[in-house]
Amino acid sequence: MKLKPLFDQVVIKMEEAEETTKSGIILTASAQEKPQVAEVLAVGPGGYVDGNKVEMVVQPGDRVVMKKYGTTEIKIDGEVFLIARQSDILAKVEE
């Protein structure tokens, strides 16, 4: 199944939490910090949302920093994806 977001929605997949520290200490699941960095998988076309024109500034493949809350979680074929509004994206990660 392929997801095609509508309007200003973005489909993302969160990056996995680190299981070890830089010094090699293995972390338990409860001690792992939940990442807020995600990869953009699909982007809606933009358009008018609530009477305001929205241009999409993210593209599939971008790494972004997300708000902690405000996304919709869905599970497809055993994988977890999130759908969020573009306005819930705080920044692009550039390397």
N, C-alpha and C positions, 0 to 999 in steps of 0.2 A: 504494500500500500504506500502511496506517495501523498504527502501532505502539501497542500497548496494554500498558504495563508491568504486571508482577505484583508483589504483596506490597509491599515498601518500595523498589521500583526506580523510577528517574526517567529519562526520556529528555530529553537536553539537546543543544543545538547550541552549540559554542564560537563566541565572537565572533572576527572576523577581526583579524589583527595589523595595527597601524598601518604604513603604507608610507612615511610621512614624519614627521619630527619636528615639534614645534610651531614651530620656527624655519624649516621648509621644506626641510630636508635629506632627500633620498630615501634610504631604507635598502635595502640588498640583502637578499635572503631570509635569509641566514645571520645578519645583524645584527638582524633583527626579533625583539623579545622575544615569546615565545609567551604569549598572554593566558590567564588562568585564570578569566576571567569568561565565563559562559554563560547562555543563555536556556533556561528550563524549557519543554519542549514538551508533555510528558505525564507524569502522575503515577499510580503504582499506588494501590490502595485501602488500603494499610497492612495491619493485622491482626496476627497473631502470627508473629514471626520468631524462631527459636531459642528458643521458649518465652516470649519477651517481647512485650508488646503494643506495637505501633508505630503512632503517629498521624502522619499526613502533615501537615507544616507548610508545605510549599511548594506552589505552584499553578502551572498553566500560565501563562506570561507573566512570571513572576518572573525577575529577573536575579540570579544567584548566583555566589559564588566557590567554585571547586572545588579539591580536592586535585590535585596534578600527576599522580599515578598511581592506579590502582585502578579504572579505567573499562574498559568493553568497547566497542570501536569497531566500528561497522557502516556499510556503505555501501548506500544504497537510491537507485535512480534517479540515480546520480552524486553524491549528497549524502552527507556524512559526519555521522553522529550518534553520540552516546555514550550508553551506559546505565550508570548508577551507582546505588549504594545511597544513600538519603537521608542516611545517616551520613557519606558522603563529601563532602557539601556543608558548607562551613565557615561561610558567612554569606550573607545576602541583601543585595543592593545596592539601597539606597533613595536616591532623588533628591529 
